[in-house]
């Protein structure tokens, strides 16, 4: 099934600037989506929320599990 979406000429041109001569808009959008998903995952994994420096983590582990 194929659908039609309405976008401005400016947006269409921006999307086209990501593609090469032989790519369709669908190819470009799928590639952009894939990159966006990877970027979201990278941001999630590299988030500094609830993270502590490695030195503090080692100190906590040594206190919790002394030899």
Residue pairs with C-beta under 8 A, 6 or more apart in sequence:
7 15
12 25
15 25
15 28
15 29
15 32
16 25
16 28
18 28
18 31
18 32
19 25
19 27
19 28
23 31
52 60
